[in-house]
């Protein structure tokens, strides 16, 4: 019983944490008006993939399926967030000028700012596409990608800890 409760709690915590991180990014985009670059959007993909997997781990624990199912799902969450960590480190390095970014990095989304075809043509003159090598802003010295490095690392570590820990039965 304690084992199932541990996996359930861990999986739900990770799902909520990942939802909060990607929700914050979406909030900055849709409410704050920060237009994401190509690398910004790529960093969201591990979250989109891992949140349902964490929920599968939670369901496995809640329905008392064999613990290995929850543990494997939590391991997959850890792998996804390790990939997210890599993407965030890469983007942060591009922003700091440590290595070059992709040559095609420009605006990949309009954040809902353009709603009609005529508006699209007008937006071409008014919306400046973000570049992957310029941070949209820095908060406490870190860009959004920098904060994602920390978030991805913490979530990955938590997922690996939960997947590898065998709580008392």
N, C-alpha and C positions, 0 to 999 in steps of 0.2 A: 504493500500500500504506500509506504513512504517513497519507494522507488518511483512509482507512477506519479505521485504528487510532485516529486522533484522534477521529473521530465515535463510534466504539465506546466508547472510554474516557470521553468526555464524557457520552454518553447513559447509560452504566452509573453513572457518578458521580452524575449528577443523579437517576436513579431511586433509588439508595441514599440520597442525601441527603433526598429527598422522603419516602421510606419511613421514615427515621429521625425526621423531624419529625412526621409523622402518627402514627407508632408511639409517640412520646413522649406526644403528646396522648391517645392511647388508653390508654397506661399510667397517666397521671395520672387518667384517668376510671375505669378498671376496677380498678387496683391502689391508687391513691391516694384514691379515693372522691370526686374532684372531679366534680360533676355539671355538664355543659356547658349553657350557655344556648343560645338559638336562634342567636345570632350566632357562638358558638363552633363549633356544628355546621356552619354555613354556610361557615366558614373552611376546613373540611376538604375541601369539595367540589372545589376546584381541584386538590388533591393527588390525590384519588381519580381525577380525570379525566386528570391529567398523567402519573401513574406509568405507565400502560399505553402512553401515547404515547411516553414516553422509551424504553420497552422496544421499541417498534416502530422507533424510530430506531436502537437498538442492533442489532436484527435486520437492518435495512437495511444497516448497516455490516458486520456479521458475514458476511452472505451476499453482500456486494459488489454490492448493488443500486446504481443510479445515486446519486451523492452527494446529488443534489437531494432525494431522498426523506428521507434522514436529516436534512438541513438544514431541510427544511420541518417535519418532526416536531419538531425541536428548537425551531424558531420557535413552533410551537403550544404547546410546553411553556412557553416564555417568555411567551406571551400569557396562558396559564392562570395562571401565577404572578404576572403583573402584576395580574390580576383578584384573586388571593389577597392581594396587597399592598394593593389598594384596600379589600378587606373587612377586613383587619387594621387598617388606618389608621382606617377608620370605627369599628370596635369600640373601638379604643384611645381615639378621640376621645369616644365615648359614655362610656367609663369615667372619663375625666378631666373630663367635664362640658362639653366644648367644643361639643357639639351633642346634640340629643335622639336617643334610640334608638327603635326600634319600640315601639309601645304594647302589643303582644302578646308582649313578650319575657319569658318565664318558663321553667320547666323544659320542655325538649323531649324529655328522655330520663330514664330512671331509673337508668341505668348498671348494670342488672342487679341492683339492690338489691331489687326487688320481683319475685317469681317466681310468685305465685299471685294469683288474683282477690281472695281475702280479705286477702292481704298488701297489695294495692293500696289497699284501703279504709283499712287501718291506716296505711299510708304517708302518706296524705293529711294525717294529723295529726302525723306525725313528720318528714317530709322537707320542708325549706324549699326551694322552688324558687329557683334562682339568678336574679338580675336582671342584665340586660345592662349596667347602669350601675355595677355594683360588681365590681371585680376580685376573683377568688377568692383571689388572693395576689399579692404582688409580690416578685420575685427580682432583686436588684441594681437595684431601682428600676423594673423593667418587669413588667407583667402578662403572662399567657400571650399575649394579643393583641399586646402590645408586642414580645415575642420573635418572634411570627409576622411582624410587620412586617419585622424584620431578616432572618429566614429566607427569607421570600418575595422580598425585594429581592435577596438574594445569589443565590438559585436562579434568579430571572428574569434577572439580569445574566449569570450563567454560561450559561444557555440561549441568550440572545441572542448572547453572545460566540461560542459554539460554532456557532450557526446562520449567523452572518455571516462567520466566519473561513474563509478558503480556505487550508488548509495545503498545503504543497508536495506535489506528486504524487510 
